[in-house]
Amino acid sequence: MPKVLFPLLVAIAAILVFAENAKATNIGDPFPLEGSTATFKAVGLVLLTSPLPSLDGGGKVMLTPSGGIMKVATTNDHAADLDALNPGFKFRYYGEATGQNAGLTLSFYLSDDFSFYALVGGAKLSGEYSKTVNDVPEHKLTEFSGQTIAGALGLQYRLVGNDTSTFALGLFAGPMYYSSESKAKYQKISSGPGITDVSAKPTGIGALLGMRMMFRIGGFRINPYLKMMGDLGDMCKKVDFSGGPVNSNDYTCDDKPGYIGAPAFAGGLGLLIGYKSFMISVATSTDDSSELRPESTSLSLGISL
């Protein structure tokens, strides 16, 4: 494949991912859906920390199990968009969900510069979130639990470097799939003790793509990388409410009542450090497009068999 063609295909995929992110139009308070948002971020973290083929491994076949911990936190002291719409009010979101993730990656080289990867991973999260209005507690999301499974396969192309070089640069892209489930109890404190059970089971098909580098320093391989994940299907996902004052009619996505516009995009930066068959990966992602401003981080350990 000509060297210009694969980068062009990756660029087209990136444009599609970003374009899809702006499609869904939401009506409804996003806070009761923070659990669903956190679960989607967990999907991104699973795919962000899963190791890809080594950029210095021509001819190698690798099976890499990995596992670690993750956190999706919200600390937004000044929701500017909401404050502008509600003069005299100050909104603050805070809270976090923590959990564990595990994954398995199979990778092998097809030629000197092309490699194939297939990965699958899962995660479980639990935690709680709160929202204050003028420093007074107003909303609570408790007993949140979420779980997800995600998979991806694709090609990685080494644009720069070879098996023995001290620097290498590669691009990767391919399809991805996820299935997740989240549950939580939501309470609007000013409205009384009524508690609403909130649950969602979104699935999606999209693309995973990005860029990574490798620096060889002695026996260590330092791999900074950028990954992006986008859901290219219907952004409107079904959400269920029961047992409280909040109901499905309070939410509309693209004129469909009872649906929410799920996050379409997750991306972030990561660093993978490898030594012989061992590796450690750290990834972080921040979503400034959401009123909740979730920040997600994960740490994973892996070994190549």
C-alpha positions as CSV (number, residue, x, y, z in Angstrom):
1,M,0.0,0.0,0.0
2,P,1.5,3.4,-0.9
3,K,2.6,5.3,2.2
4,V,0.3,8.2,1.5
5,L,-2.9,6.1,1.3
6,F,-3.1,4.7,4.8
7,P,-2.7,8.2,6.5
8,L,-5.3,9.5,4.1
9,L,-7.8,6.7,5.2
10,V,-7.1,7.5,8.9
11,A,-7.7,11.2,8.3
12,I,-11.0,10.5,6.6
13,A,-12.0,8.2,9.5
14,A,-11.1,11.0,12.0
15,I,-13.3,13.5,10.1
16,L,-16.2,11.1,10.3
17,V,-15.8,10.5,14.0
18,F,-15.7,14.3,14.8
19,A,-18.6,15.0,12.5
20,E,-20.7,12.3,14.1
21,N,-20.0,13.8,17.5
22,A,-22.1,16.9,16.8
23,K,-25.2,15.2,15.5
24,A,-27.6,14.4,18.4
25,T,-29.7,17.2,19.9
26,N,-30.7,16.8,23.6
27,I,-33.5,18.1,25.7
28,G,-33.3,17.3,29.5
29,D,-31.0,17.8,32.5
30,P,-27.8,15.8,31.9
31,F,-27.0,15.2,35.6
32,P,-29.3,12.1,36.2
33,L,-27.4,10.6,33.2
34,E,-24.0,11.0,34.7
35,G,-23.8,7.3,35.3
36,S,-24.3,6.5,31.6
37,T,-21.7,9.1,30.7
38,A,-19.2,7.6,33.1
39,T,-19.8,4.1,31.6
40,F,-19.2,5.4,28.1
41,K,-15.9,7.0,29.3
42,A,-15.0,3.6,30.7
43,V,-15.4,2.2,27.2
44,G,-12.9,4.8,26.0
45,L,-10.5,3.9,28.8
46,V,-10.7,0.2,28.0
47,L,-9.7,0.9,24.4
48,L,-7.2,3.7,25.4
49,T,-5.1,1.4,27.6
50,S,-5.2,-1.8,25.5
51,P,-1.7,-2.3,24.0
52,L,-1.2,-2.4,20.2
53,P,1.5,-4.2,18.2
54,S,5.0,-3.1,19.1
55,L,6.5,-0.7,16.6
56,D,9.8,-2.6,16.7
57,G,8.3,-6.1,16.4
58,G,8.5,-7.1,12.7
59,G,7.5,-10.7,12.4
60,K,6.4,-11.1,16.1
61,V,3.1,-12.6,17.2
62,M,2.0,-11.3,20.6
63,L,-0.8,-12.2,22.9
64,T,-1.0,-9.6,25.7
65,P,-3.3,-9.8,28.7
66,S,-3.6,-6.6,30.7
67,G,-5.5,-5.3,33.7
68,G,-5.7,-2.3,35.9
69,I,-7.7,0.4,37.6
70,M,-9.7,3.4,36.3
71,K,-11.5,6.5,37.6
72,V,-14.1,8.8,36.0
73,A,-14.3,12.0,38.1
74,T,-16.3,15.2,37.8
75,T,-15.2,18.5,39.5
76,N,-16.7,21.4,37.7
77,D,-16.9,24.5,39.9
78,H,-18.3,26.8,37.3
79,A,-20.6,25.5,34.6
80,A,-20.4,28.6,32.4
81,D,-23.1,27.6,30.0
82,L,-25.6,27.0,32.7
83,D,-24.7,30.1,34.6
84,A,-25.3,32.2,31.5
85,L,-28.8,30.8,31.1
86,N,-29.6,31.2,34.8
87,P,-28.3,34.6,36.0
88,G,-27.6,34.6,39.7
89,F,-27.1,30.8,40.0
90,K,-23.8,29.0,40.4
91,F,-23.7,25.3,39.5
92,R,-21.1,22.8,40.7
93,Y,-20.7,19.1,39.8
94,Y,-18.5,16.7,41.8
95,G,-18.0,13.0,42.5
96,E,-16.2,10.1,41.0
97,A,-16.6,6.4,40.0
98,T,-13.8,4.0,40.3
99,G,-13.3,0.4,39.2
100,Q,-11.2,-2.2,37.4
101,N,-10.5,-3.1,33.8
102,A,-9.1,-6.1,32.0
103,G,-8.3,-6.9,28.4
104,L,-6.6,-9.2,25.9
105,T,-4.8,-8.2,22.7
106,L,-3.7,-10.4,19.8
107,S,-1.3,-8.8,17.3
108,F,1.0,-9.9,14.6
109,Y,2.9,-8.4,11.7
110,L,1.6,-8.9,8.1
111,S,4.7,-7.3,6.5
112,D,7.7,-5.2,7.6
113,D,5.5,-2.2,8.4
114,F,1.9,-3.5,8.6
115,S,0.6,-5.2,11.6
116,F,-2.9,-6.5,12.6
117,Y,-4.5,-6.3,16.0
118,A,-7.6,-7.6,17.7
119,L,-8.5,-6.6,21.2
120,V,-11.3,-7.1,23.7
121,G,-11.7,-5.6,27.2
122,G,-14.1,-4.9,29.9
123,A,-14.6,-2.7,33.0
124,K,-16.7,-2.3,36.0
125,L,-17.3,1.0,37.9
126,S,-19.1,2.2,41.0
127,G,-19.5,5.5,42.7
128,E,-21.7,8.6,43.2
129,Y,-22.1,12.1,42.0
130,S,-23.6,15.3,43.3
131,K,-24.7,18.7,42.0
132,T,-25.0,21.9,44.0
133,V,-26.8,25.2,43.2
134,N,-25.4,28.3,44.9
135,D,-23.4,25.9,47.2
136,V,-26.6,24.1,48.3
137,P,-26.9,20.4,47.6
138,E,-29.6,20.0,44.9
139,H,-29.1,16.7,43.1
140,K,-27.6,13.3,44.1
141,L,-26.8,10.3,42.1
142,T,-26.0,7.3,44.4
143,E,-25.5,3.6,44.1
144,F,-24.1,4.0,40.6
145,S,-22.8,0.8,39.0
146,G,-21.7,0.4,35.4
147,Q,-20.1,-2.3,33.3
148,T,-19.0,-2.4,29.8
149,I,-17.3,-4.7,27.2
150,A,-15.6,-3.3,24.1
151,G,-13.7,-4.8,21.2
152,A,-11.7,-3.5,18.2
153,L,-9.7,-4.8,15.4
154,G,-7.6,-3.0,12.8
155,L,-4.3,-2.3,11.1
156,Q,-1.3,-0.4,12.3
157,Y,1.1,1.1,9.8
158,R,4.7,2.1,10.7
159,L,5.4,5.3,8.8
160,V,8.8,5.9,10.2
161,G,11.5,3.6,11.5
162,N,12.3,-0.1,11.4
163,D,12.8,-3.0,13.8
164,T,16.1,-1.6,15.2
165,S,15.7,2.2,15.0
166,T,15.6,4.3,18.1
167,F,12.5,6.2,16.9
168,A,9.4,5.0,15.1
169,L,6.0,6.5,14.2
170,G,2.8,4.6,13.4
171,L,-0.8,5.2,12.6
172,F,-3.7,2.7,13.4
173,A,-7.4,2.5,12.6
174,G,-10.2,0.0,12.5
175,P,-13.8,-0.7,13.6
176,M,-14.9,-1.1,17.2
177,Y,-18.0,-2.2,19.1
178,Y,-19.2,-1.7,22.7
179,S,-22.0,-2.8,24.9
180,S,-22.6,-1.3,28.3
181,E,-25.0,-1.1,31.2
182,S,-25.5,1.5,33.9
183,K,-27.8,1.8,37.0
184,A,-28.1,4.5,39.6
185,K,-30.5,6.2,42.0
186,Y,-31.3,9.8,41.4
187,Q,-32.7,12.3,43.9
188,K,-33.6,16.0,43.4
189,I,-33.3,17.0,47.1
190,S,-35.5,20.2,46.8
191,S,-38.4,18.1,45.4
192,G,-38.5,15.8,48.4
193,P,-37.4,12.2,49.2
194,G,-38.6,10.7,45.9
195,I,-35.9,8.6,44.3
196,T,-35.8,7.7,40.6
197,D,-34.1,4.5,39.3
198,V,-32.1,5.4,36.2
199,S,-30.8,2.7,33.9
200,A,-29.5,2.5,30.3
201,K,-28.0,-0.3,28.1
202,P,-26.5,1.4,25.1
203,T,-24.5,-0.3,22.4
204,G,-22.6,1.1,19.5
205,I,-20.4,0.5,16.5
206,G,-17.8,2.9,15.4
207,A,-14.1,3.4,14.8
208,L,-10.9,3.4,16.9
209,L,-8.0,5.3,15.4
210,G,-4.9,7.3,16.4
211,M,-1.2,7.8,16.3
212,R,1.7,6.5,18.4
213,M,5.5,6.9,18.6
214,M,8.3,4.8,20.0
215,F,11.5,6.0,21.6
216,R,14.1,3.2,22.4
217,I,16.2,4.1,25.4
218,G,18.5,1.3,26.4
219,G,16.2,-1.7,27.0
220,F,13.1,0.4,27.4
221,R,10.5,1.3,24.8
222,I,8.7,4.6,25.5
223,N,5.4,4.9,23.6
224,P,3.4,8.1,23.8
225,Y,0.1,7.8,21.9
226,L,-3.1,9.5,20.9
227,K,-6.3,7.5,20.6
228,M,-9.8,8.4,19.4
229,M,-12.9,6.4,19.6
230,G,-16.2,7.4,17.9
231,D,-19.7,5.8,17.8
232,L,-20.8,6.1,14.2
233,G,-24.3,4.7,14.7
234,D,-27.4,6.3,16.1
235,M,-26.4,8.7,18.9
236,C,-29.9,8.5,20.5
237,K,-29.9,5.7,23.2
238,K,-32.9,4.4,25.2
239,V,-33.0,5.4,28.9
240,D,-35.4,4.0,31.5
241,F,-36.7,5.8,34.6
242,S,-38.9,4.2,37.3
243,G,-40.1,4.8,40.9
244,G,-39.7,8.6,41.1
245,P,-40.6,12.0,39.9
246,V,-38.3,11.9,36.8
247,N,-39.6,10.0,33.8
248,S,-38.7,9.3,30.2
249,N,-40.9,12.2,28.9
250,D,-38.4,14.6,30.5
251,Y,-35.9,13.6,27.9
252,T,-35.8,13.9,24.1
253,C,-33.1,13.2,21.6
254,D,-33.7,14.3,18.0
255,D,-37.4,14.5,18.7
256,K,-37.5,10.9,20.1
257,P,-39.0,11.0,23.7
258,G,-37.4,8.7,26.2
259,Y,-34.0,8.8,24.5
260,I,-30.8,10.5,25.4
261,G,-27.9,11.8,23.1
262,A,-25.1,9.6,24.3
263,P,-21.5,10.8,24.1
264,A,-20.3,10.0,20.6
265,F,-16.6,10.6,21.1
266,A,-13.9,9.6,23.6
267,G,-10.3,10.3,23.1
268,G,-7.2,10.9,25.1
269,L,-3.5,10.7,25.5
270,G,-1.5,7.8,26.9
271,L,2.0,6.6,27.7
272,L,3.1,3.0,27.4
273,I,6.5,1.9,28.8
274,G,7.7,-1.5,27.8
275,Y,10.7,-3.5,29.0
276,K,11.2,-6.9,27.5
277,S,7.8,-8.6,27.7
278,F,6.4,-6.3,30.4
279,M,4.5,-3.1,30.0
280,I,2.7,-0.4,31.9
281,S,0.2,2.0,30.4
282,V,-1.3,5.2,31.7
283,A,-4.1,7.1,29.9
284,T,-6.1,10.3,30.5
285,S,-9.1,11.9,28.9
286,T,-11.1,15.1,29.5
287,D,-14.4,16.0,27.9
288,D,-14.8,19.8,27.8
289,S,-17.8,19.5,25.5
290,S,-20.0,18.2,28.4
291,E,-21.5,20.3,31.1
292,L,-20.3,17.7,33.6
293,R,-16.7,18.0,32.4
294,P,-15.8,14.4,33.2
295,E,-12.1,13.5,33.6
296,S,-11.1,9.9,33.2
297,T,-7.8,8.2,34.0
298,S,-6.6,4.6,34.0
299,L,-3.5,2.6,34.8
300,S,-2.9,-0.9,33.3
301,L,-0.2,-3.5,33.5
302,G,0.4,-6.1,30.8
303,I,2.7,-8.9,29.7
304,S,3.4,-10.3,26.2
305,L,3.2,-14.1,25.9
